[in-house]
Amino acid sequence: MRKLINKLSGVYYSINLRTKLVISYLILIIIPVMVLVYFSYITIHKSVVEQTGKAYLETLKQAEKNIAFGIETAYNIADLTQSNYDIQLILRTVSERALTSGEVIDFFNLLNKNVSNYVGKSNVLKVSYFMKGNPAFVSASPNFLGIDQLQLEAGLQPLLDGTIKEKWFYASEVEHLSIVQGDEVLFIKEIKDINRFQHVLGYVMVELDAKSIWNILNDIRLPDGAETLVMSPSKRIGMAQLMAGGSGTSDLFLESLPDEEDEEGIISFGPAERTNYAVYSKTKGLDWQIALLMTEKHLGMNSRWIQNFMLALAGVVSVIAIITAFIISGSITKRLKKLIKLIKHAEKGNFETEDNIRGNDEYARLQRSFNKMSTRIKALIEEVYQAQISKQESEMKLLYAQINPHFVYNTLDIIQWSALRIEAKEIAELTESLAKFLRLSLNEGKEHISVAEEVMEVSKYMQIINYRYRGTIQFMTDVEEGLDEMIMIKMILQPLVENAVIHGIRPKKGKAGTIVVRAYREEAYLYLEVIDDGVGMTAERLQQLFETETRGYGVKNVHQRIQVYYGEECGLQFYSGPGLGCRAVAKLKTSGSV
């Protein structure tokens, strides 16, 4: 796993920045868009399925209303029969006694006339009467039957027992009534005696053509592969007459049909939830269960254009995202390429800068920082170059000073011994101090000197200066124990002491004062201090000391030499003010380049 992660990391880090930006942008835009499109489509598809199912349910309910209107004729015939005086008389007389020949003819004509009024109207195929007694009259016409015919059908037993008053059934449900034809819907209702309402005189049966019902159901426009299923209370009917079919889902529906179900609704069924749907409703009167069976694909057909639209929208957004990613990443990397180009030029020593910087974003801040860095590096190179030149000039001056130094030393020794011979003690001492000062200053051309020798050198210098000022300047030294043998660059204290005399003591009244030289160590640094109680200097004058070029070792030259040898954190610092004297501090490293 770690190897795979390392390999992927290697691939990631090897990809250029623009590709990374494009990939990141596409991940942040396209994936959320795809997720949004997917869940939007699922939500819309679900809503379309529900709405389409409800629309089919309303269509089915309207079809049931049309069916109910078509079978209303049977109810009307039964009601008219119940209230017909002639039929009441015939059924009552037939059930009570034998008929005369005249009554047989009259009753026969009256019943045939009654039947002929209904047959052929509103899908009525036949009207039959089932009556009690008088077998001769009952068998006189196919429309007149005995009640014993009904007793052969087990499904009609509740009607004969008086449990129910009427009964609908399909022709295929009849087993023993030979008068029933193939595709018929039958309605049987009892005829009660209007004089004795609890007494049943007989039954009327109306046979309706079922084609009108199948036509109404076939008029429901179903998608290809959907199926219409009709269930009577005892069996499935109408399979041959219904055109819509063939989905193969009817068996699944019948297997998953609950024992108790609502009058109407929409249910999913089958092994996979929300794969198959049934829009069902129970017809009033017929007591049939009519179901429209279809798959989720059928109900969601209207959402396909939404799916296509969503996919097209996702495609457009993806294309826009890709174009935008390339434009934005290009604008970012274009500016970075400029910066990289400037960095490569800087590597070759050409410190160019970008002047046209707009905005304040990360790139703009980085470019400004690079400009400052380039300018600073260029300035530092110039400073180092100038420092090297100054160092070379100083070395040349020292070289010139070393030309035949022994001749100078011997001459000074001669002057000293000559002064002693004539007992000019002051001249002898002055000459000796000058000789020692020169020996320590030149140091045989060496650049480094011990702290003790540096302090001795400045002491001899003060002996010479005090001879001029008649001893009015008091000079003291304070060197921390253990620093005498520490090595440092030479000619640091003498310019500072000379500056204290010229700018501090000499302007005072009487040209008298005190100069103290201190040497101490703090952590990794050596500090040399020259303190005077002179007239002090203003801030402007102190600044001029670091800017004014002087012959020999001036303050500016000393400061530059210290920084060249010890680094920029070292150098000179002055603390002074008018009338407050002056304290000059030289900060050197105890170890380092020296």
Phi, psi and omega in degrees: 000317180295322178298319179296317179297316179296322179294316178296322178297319178298318177297318182297314183287342178275348179282140180289164187298320183296319178296320177299316180296317181297313180298315180298317181296317181294321178297318183288336183258306189291315182299311176300323179296316180297318178297316179297316179298317182298308183291328176295317179296317179300316181294314181294318179299317179299318179294320179296318179300316181294315181293321178295319177299318178295323179295318177295325179295318177295321177297318179295319179294323177293321177297322179294323176298319178295321177295316180299322178294324181290327182267001178299334180301320181298319178296319181296316180298317180296319180294319178295321178297317181299324185263001183281122183294318182298315181294320176302315181296313182299310183295323179292316182293317181297324183282342187260325187205173176283146184267150171285167179299320179294320180294324180298314181295315182297313181296321180298315180295320181295316181291319179297321178296320179296316181294316183295338178292337185255327186295136178089356180249135176052049176065015179280121179268324186196147173234127182234151178241134175250123187227166181266148171068181176048070182300328182297316181288322183298323183273004184287342183212147177293348178270353181242118186228161177271157182294336180300335176296322180288331182291345179286338183267120181294328182291344181263003183299320177300327178292316180291330179282350182085006179294319177237159183261338184208165185204133173253141171201158180272154186303323183290346178278347181276133183252327189239347179282104184289342184282347183280133178267186190295292190256078183226155171247126187252138176232122180240133179220144181286151176245115182265154176287123182289342177275321176236092193294338179280349184266127180268121180277327183174198184222147175247136179238124180251125178257120181251146176289123183281353182300324181297323179293315180295325178297319179298317180290324179289340177287346176289120183280111179248150177292160180301131180097347176283165188219141175255128182237131178238126180240123170279174179302340185246336185197171175277139183228165172075017183296323182282333186272338183273129184283318182289127179176182176097006180282342180074011182263352183296322179295318177298319181295315181295327179289326183263007182293125180288158179294319179241127181220163181289165177297327181206162178159188178229125180229152172258150183210172179104174182294327179258121182296143179060031173258316179243144181230149175232124172259112189232159177200152181254126181284141177282140179090293181292334182061036177264148173257116180251129182228138173257114185258130180202167180267170177298328178298321179296315182290332183262016181299325182289347180270358181294322179293328176292319177300314179298320179295318179298316179296319178296318179297317178297321178296317179297315179298320180296317179297315179298319180297319180295314179298314180297320180299317180292322180293312182294313180297324178296319179295327180286309184290335178298315179290324178293325177297322176299315180295318178298322179297318178295322179296318178296322176296321180295325178299330180270002178096002180260097186270076177276159178230157179260118183271328184272082180247119180247150176081184181221033179279186184299321180294316181299317179294320178296319180294318178296320178296321178295320178300315179296318180296316180298316179297318181294316180298319179299318179293320179296320177299319179295319180295316178298321179298314179295321180295321178296319178297316180298319179298318180296320179296319179296318179297324177294320178297318178295325179296316178298322182291338181273359181296113179049054180296330182297330178296319179293316181298316182296322179296317179294323177296320178298317179297320181296311181294326176296320179293324179292325180295326179263014179057038173265078187299318183295321179293322180296315180295320180296320180293320179296318180297320179296319180296314179296322179298317180292319179301316181290325181291314181285321174051037178058029178084000180279146183273339186250155185207158177280162179297320180298317180293322178297319179292320178298320180300313182289334176293316178296322177300319181290330175298318179294316181295320182293333175297324179289316184268017175059031175075021181279347181258120178270128184240132180224152177234149179215097183252128180296142182300135178094359182259354186300321185267001180290136184273141178210167175285147186277171175060049174257312185284322186302314177297328180288319177294319178299320178295322178297320180292311187290312187263349183248305187274314185302321179290349181287156177292127182084354179050043180243148179177187183232137175235128181241132176250125180239146175224125180208167184238139174226114182056238185262018185236147174255127181248129174244125182241140172237113186244130177230158178252038182283201186283347181080175182221151176282167179297325179294320181292321177299321180294324180296329180301324182276351184251337186277129175277132180232161175283141180079209183268090174271178181300315180299317181295318179298314180300316180295318180298319180297316182290327178294318184278322189248349180107165185292338179287349178258172180142200183253148173220140180241139177233112185201169176194157181305124178079003184249008183074194182211144175232114178258130183238125175253123182254118179235162175272141177287338175213154182159223184293337180283000000 
